[in-house]
């Protein structure tokens, strides 16, 4: 018996908001596809993880914790600079 499968790209779409309870707030769409995070038109590369936090940046410096974006998929916490969003996967 042999098995065959089609190659597919796995990705997860997240909607992120400052206040998840605010139905008027338009969510920011973030897509995680493999080691790439796409936010709007901007693409960020996976730079590494420390504990539950994953780090993304346009160009990884070698020091993951100094990356532009910190994301914790378990809680949906997304942080870029002073901006903190709460994300839910779709």
N, C-alpha and C positions, 0 to 999 in steps of 0.2 A: 504494500500500500504506500502511496506517496501523497504528500500534501503540497498544495501550491497556494500561494497567497499573493495578492496584489500589494505592491509597495504603496504605502500611504504616509502622508505627513500628519503627525499628531499635533494638535494645537488646542489651546484653551483660550477662550475669549472671556475677559473680565470687564465688568463695569465698575468704575471707581467714582466715588463722590466724597466731598468734604463732610456732608451730612446725609447719611444714607436714608434717613427718615423724611427728607425733603423731596417730595414728589415733583416739585417745580425745578429742582436742580438737574441740569442735563449731565448725564454721566460721561466721564472720560472713558474711551474704549481702549483697552490694553490687550494685546494678544501675545501669549507666550507660545512660541513654536520652536521646539527643540531648545537650543541655547540662545535664541534671539527673542528679545522683547520689542514689540512695536507699539508705540504710543503716537497716535495720529499718523503723521508722515515720518516721524523720527524712529530710527532703528538703533537699539542698544544691544551690546554683546554681553553675554554672561561672563562675569569676571571671577566668580568663585562664591563659596558659601562659608559662613562661620556659624555653627550651630544651625538654628532654623532659618536664619536670614540668608537670602541670596542677593548678590550684588551685580548690578548692570551698569555699563557705561558705553559711550560711543567708542572710546579707545581705552582699554584696560591698562592701568599703570603698573600692575604687578602687586599692588596693595589693595586687595578687594574691599576692605572696609573704608577706603577713600573714594569709592565709586560714586557716580552721580545718583544712582537709585538703589534703595534698599527695599526688598520685597520679602514678605513672610507669607507664603501661600497658605499655611495652616490657619492664620488669622485674617488674611486679606489685607494686612497693613502694607501700604505703599508710601514711601517717603522719598522726596526729591528736594534737597535743600530744606527750606522752612515749610514746604508744602507736604501735608500728610493727608492721605486719602484712605478711605475704607472701601475695599473691593470685594465683589462677589462674583463667583464664576457662573457662567451661563451654561 
